[in-house]
Amino acid sequence: MNQPRTLTAKEFQLTAGVADWRVLGAGPSAWFTTPSHADGTQLAALIAELVDGRELPDLDIRADGVRVRLVPVDELSQREVDLSRAISAAAESLGLIADPTRLQSLQLAIDAANPERLAPFWQMVLGHHSRGRTDLIDPLRRRPPLWFQGQDEARPLRSRLHLDAVGPQLISSLTVATLRGDGAQITDHGYYATVADAEGNEADALPLPAGSDRWSDPGTEDWRLVFSAMAAYRVTDTRQVVELINAIATLADEADLPLGIDVRPGWVVLDSGKDVWETTEGYEQLAARVQQAAHAMGLSADDSACRFTQVVIDAVDIPAVRAFWRSVLGYVDDPRAGVTDIVDPVGLGMPFVFQPLDASDTARRAQRNRIHVDLFVPDDQAAVRIEAGLAAGGRLTRDQDAPQWWTLADPEGNEIDIAVVPGRTEAEAQRVV
């Protein structure tokens, strides 16, 4: 049997009938705007019919839209073209409109003198799986992947960027205890611990006190308060997925509360969004009703998937640095007074938080960070993001690899790579020739 011809990302996007779709880091994605959770689950039900018992694509259902992401087993082929066209037709039958400008994906990168030495540390901290020797991925593709690249010069001081790695209390406590036994650098703070890899890159692991990750009232035992209120259920087939997400969507719409409903092979993961469950009444009651519906279907929760990651940036001029990141990421301000967070309005990307840096710490301010952020955007949106970052006080520090990626720095030197996938294969082929 002949193998299907593979397509590059550029060839895929130039194929007729896939105008709704853009190829980002993990495969072709589309965003369809919806008026409710239930409209998103209607599309999910049609997609389940299209795949006819095979694995569903990644589905991220929100109150105002749904992201569909195809993750090829190997490379893009006519299979992805056919499924993309069919999904777009299904969305059109429901009156849903695609909006490719809402699509993007984040990735974290660490410059390391010895990448292979650091990978096991971060695999444990984030709960990621290894892919190759130096790439780590979230097995459910909900949180950003992490990759390592060589470091061109010594950078011995603390970076101005670190991660918060939040998980169920038992997992976080075990992570810290295991790292302590392995001789990692650990600073205890009570509610959390700062853990550092062998080259000084840091993460805050939390929460640590017993019971700090859950509501006290009965009926919500499936849920974990990991900055977001989250619950994760194992599912066995597409019929069960559709039944569960329809029930959840109905409950969320009745409560008039936004709730992320993420479908992955074998899983449905629910996510309130960071701190929303604390600032908006009704989430605990919604959680109890969702749990009751899941149990009525005979489903069990598995809190190993309840994990949350955010980026924290130390800055002297927080308003200026925050404005840059808000603009380049397309994020919005957290509306709470006294909170520096910026958040993805689509509810897919991880939050960014800004905390004070002593202006007198000139050496640390001058050192280039070992950690940076990669932002994959549609190829027709890269110029828009670059212009937004520059207009917000950023500067372009590298464009030798354009139009595949550009490096921008915020007003204090923290870096982000704006990356696109279409055209990379063709550019690499030209370099080889």
Secondary structure, DSSP 8 states (H G I E B T S, - for coil): ------B-HHHHHTSTT-TT-EE-SSSEEEEEE-SSHHHHHHHHHHHHHHHTTS---EEEEETTEEEEE---SSSB-HHHHHHHHHHHHHHHHTT-EE-GGG--EEEEEEEESSHHHHHHHHHHHHT-EEETTTEEE-TTS-S--EEEEE-SS---S--SEEEEEE--HHHHHHHHHHHHHTT-EEEE-SS-EEEE-TT--EEEEE--STTTTS-SSTT-TT-EESSSEEEEEE--SHHHHHHHHHHHHHHHHHHT---EEEEETTEEEEE--TTHHHHSTTHHHHHHHHHHHHHHTT--B-GGG--EEEEEEEESSHHHHHHHHHHHHT-EE--STT---EE-TTS-S--EEEEE--TT-HHHHHS--SEEEEEE--TTTHHHHHHHHHHTT-EEEE-TTTTTEEEEE-TTS-EEEEE--TTHHHHHHHHH-
